[in-house]
Amino acid sequence: MAEPFKHLLSEPVVRQVARHLGRCHPGADTEAFLAAVLPRLHALELMDRARLIAEALDTALPGDGAAAHCDECRARLGAGA
């Protein structure tokens, strides 16, 4: 049987997001991001996982949150990162 789609947003993926977040934004609170997401992740379905991650990103980023940093982060990570 195929894996459920919710596993696309798994703990290893969340940890990778935290690493990229720390690389792009040294002021980001990656520990708070992980603490907000990891304890609740396993009980959630795909859309709720995505919502949880988005909300935690918005909280973890300094200043205006995630929306203000998207283009800057893409530029810092470069293509294919």
C-alpha positions as CSV (number, residue, x, y, z in Angstrom):
1,M,0.0,0.0,0.0
2,A,1.2,3.5,-0.8
3,E,2.3,5.9,1.9
4,P,-0.3,8.6,2.8
5,F,0.4,12.0,1.3
6,K,0.6,13.5,4.8
7,H,4.0,11.8,5.1
8,L,5.4,14.3,2.6
9,L,5.4,16.7,5.5
10,S,7.3,14.5,7.9
11,E,9.6,15.1,10.8
12,P,12.8,14.9,8.6
13,V,11.2,17.4,6.2
14,V,10.4,19.8,9.1
15,R,14.0,19.5,10.4
16,Q,15.3,20.3,6.9
17,V,13.0,23.3,6.8
18,A,14.5,24.5,10.1
19,R,18.0,24.1,8.8
20,H,17.2,26.1,5.7
21,L,15.4,28.7,7.8
22,G,18.5,29.0,10.0
23,R,20.8,29.4,6.9
24,C,18.5,32.1,5.3
25,H,17.6,34.0,8.5
26,P,20.1,33.7,11.3
27,G,17.7,35.7,13.5
28,A,15.0,33.1,13.1
29,D,14.0,31.1,16.1
30,T,14.5,27.6,14.7
31,E,14.2,25.9,18.1
32,A,10.8,27.5,18.7
33,F,9.8,26.4,15.2
34,L,10.7,22.8,15.9
35,A,9.1,22.9,19.3
36,A,5.8,24.3,17.8
37,V,5.7,21.7,15.0
38,L,7.2,18.4,16.0
39,P,5.1,17.4,19.1
40,R,1.8,17.9,17.1
41,L,2.9,16.8,13.6
42,H,2.2,13.0,13.8
43,A,-1.5,13.3,14.8
44,L,-2.3,15.7,11.9
45,E,-3.4,15.1,8.3
46,L,-1.7,16.8,5.3
47,M,-3.6,20.1,5.3
48,D,-3.4,20.5,9.0
49,R,0.4,19.8,8.9
50,A,0.9,22.4,6.2
51,R,-1.1,24.9,8.3
52,L,0.8,24.2,11.4
53,I,4.2,24.5,9.6
54,A,3.1,27.8,8.0
55,E,2.0,29.3,11.3
56,A,5.2,28.2,13.0
57,L,7.3,29.7,10.3
58,D,5.4,33.0,10.6
59,T,6.1,33.0,14.3
60,A,9.7,31.9,14.0
61,L,10.7,34.6,11.5
62,P,11.8,38.0,12.8
63,G,9.9,41.1,11.8
64,D,6.9,40.8,9.5
65,G,7.0,37.0,9.4
66,A,7.1,34.5,6.6
67,A,5.5,36.5,3.8
68,A,8.1,39.3,4.0
69,H,11.0,36.8,3.7
70,C,10.0,34.4,0.9
71,D,11.8,36.1,-2.0
72,E,14.9,36.8,0.2
73,C,15.1,33.2,1.3
74,R,14.7,31.9,-2.3
75,A,17.5,34.1,-3.4
76,R,19.8,33.0,-0.6
77,L,19.1,29.3,-1.1
78,G,19.6,29.6,-4.9
79,A,18.1,27.3,-7.5
80,G,17.9,23.7,-6.6
81,A,18.5,24.1,-2.9
